[in-house]
């Protein structure tokens, strides 16, 4: 059956008996993403969030998946809830900034969100993302000196990412 099949079987049996078992739908969502079954992953993350509204990992993954599927408004909703729940967490600020990049009327807010995320970020992947989002904003606004600095910093932090 393989490890994924065994994990799926175990999660399904847990959910059959205990539909609101903490993290079961979240883990099913991870499994579904790994299988490329994104609609099923979205449904599993949404079930976890519905059953456990404070589940940051499930809410973040749901928002990230919504963004990848082109639902910027859905991603924005999830990230705003996460920011409200944990204002010290850099990830939702940065994902929200990324989700809003295509709205030219909101570039000022995107910049503020990216800067807020950078202020909170410790990991080089988050720092790189924040600076690349800023670079995108600066490029769209014609702010060349700031663009060059953001690109330099983004590349610096990207070079620190392991793997």
C-alpha positions in Angstrom: 0.0 0.0 0.0 2.9 2.4 0.7 3.3 5.1 3.3 0.9 7.5 1.6 -1.8 4.9 1.3 -1.3 3.9 4.9 -1.5 7.5 6.1 -4.7 8.0 4.0 -6.3 4.9 5.4 -5.5 5.9 9.0 -6.7 9.5 8.5 -10.0 8.2 6.9 -10.6 5.8 9.8 -10.0 8.6 12.4 -12.3 11.0 10.6 -15.0 8.4 10.2 -15.1 7.9 13.9 -14.1 11.4 15.1 -15.0 13.9 12.3 -13.6 16.8 14.3 -10.4 15.1 15.5 -7.7 17.9 15.7 -5.3 18.1 12.8 -6.8 15.1 11.0 -8.3 17.2 8.2 -5.1 19.3 8.2 -3.0 16.2 7.6 -5.4 14.9 5.0 -5.0 18.3 3.3 -1.2 17.9 3.3 -1.6 14.4 1.9 -4.0 15.5 -0.9 -1.6 18.3 -1.9 1.2 15.8 -2.2 -1.1 13.7 -4.4 -1.9 16.7 -6.5 -5.5 16.6 -5.5 -5.9 20.3 -4.8 -9.7 20.5 -4.6 -9.7 17.8 -2.0 -6.8 19.5 -0.2 -8.7 22.8 -0.1 -11.8 21.0 1.3 -9.8 19.2 4.0 -8.1 22.5 5.1 -11.5 24.3 5.0 -12.9 21.5 7.2 -10.0 21.8 9.7 -10.5 25.6 9.8 -14.3 25.2 10.3 -13.8 22.7 13.1 -10.7 24.4 14.7 -10.8 28.2 13.8 -7.5 28.8 15.6 -5.6 26.2 13.5 -3.0 28.6 12.0 -1.3 25.9 9.9 -4.5 24.8 8.3 -5.7 28.4 7.7 -2.4 29.4 6.2 -2.3 26.4 3.9 -5.9 27.1 2.9 -5.0 30.7 2.1 -1.9 29.7 0.2 -3.8 27.1 -1.8 -6.6 29.6 -2.6 -3.9 32.1 -3.9 -2.3 29.4 -6.1 -5.7 28.6 -7.5 -6.3 32.3 -8.3 -8.7 33.1 -5.5 -7.0 36.3 -4.2 -10.0 37.4 -2.2 -10.3 34.1 -0.5 -6.6 34.1 0.3 -6.8 37.7 1.6 -9.7 36.7 4.0 -7.7 33.9 5.5 -4.5 35.9 5.9 -6.4 38.8 7.5 -7.8 36.4 10.1 -4.3 35.0 10.8 -2.9 38.5 11.2 -5.7 39.2 13.7 -5.1 35.9 15.6 -1.3 36.3 15.6 0.0 39.7 14.7 3.6 38.7 15.4 3.6 36.0 12.6 5.4 37.3 9.5 4.0 34.7 7.0 0.4 36.0 6.7 1.6 39.6 6.1 3.8 38.4 3.3 1.3 36.1 1.7 -1.3 38.8 1.9 1.0 41.3 0.3 1.8 38.8 -2.5 -2.0 38.2 -3.0 -2.7 41.9 -3.4 0.2 42.6 -5.8 -2.0 42.6 -8.9 -4.2 45.4 -7.6 -2.5 48.6 -8.7 -4.7 50.7 -6.4 -3.5 48.9 -3.3 0.3 49.0 -3.8 0.7 51.3 -0.8 -1.0 48.7 1.4 1.1 46.0 -0.2 4.2 47.9 0.7 3.1 48.3 4.3 2.2 44.6 4.6 5.6 43.6 3.1 7.4 45.9 5.5 5.4 44.6 8.4 6.2 41.0 7.4 9.9 41.9 7.0 9.9 43.4 10.5 8.6 40.1 11.9 10.6 37.7 9.7 13.6 35.8 10.9 13.9 33.1 8.3 15.8 33.9 5.1 13.0 32.5 2.8 10.6 35.0 4.4 13.1 37.9 4.2 13.7 37.1 0.5 10.0 37.0 -0.2 9.4 40.3 1.5 12.2 42.0 -0.4 11.0 40.6 -3.7 7.4 41.8 -3.0 8.8 45.2 -2.3 10.9 45.1 -5.5 7.7 44.4 -7.4 6.0 47.3 -5.8 8.9 49.6 -6.4 9.2 48.5 -10.1 5.5 49.2 -10.7 5.9 52.7 -9.1 9.1 53.5 -10.9 11.1 53.8 -7.7 14.4 52.6 -9.3 16.9 53.2 -6.4 14.6 51.4 -3.9 14.0 48.6 -6.5 17.7 47.9 -6.8 18.1 47.8 -3.1 15.2 45.5 -2.6 16.5 43.2 -5.3 20.0 43.1 -3.8 18.5 42.3 -0.4 16.2 39.7 -1.8 19.0 38.0 -3.6 21.2 38.1 -0.5 18.5 36.3 1.6 17.7 33.9 -1.2 21.4 32.8 -1.2 21.0 31.9 2.5 18.2 29.5 1.9 19.3 25.9 2.4 18.2 23.2 0.1 
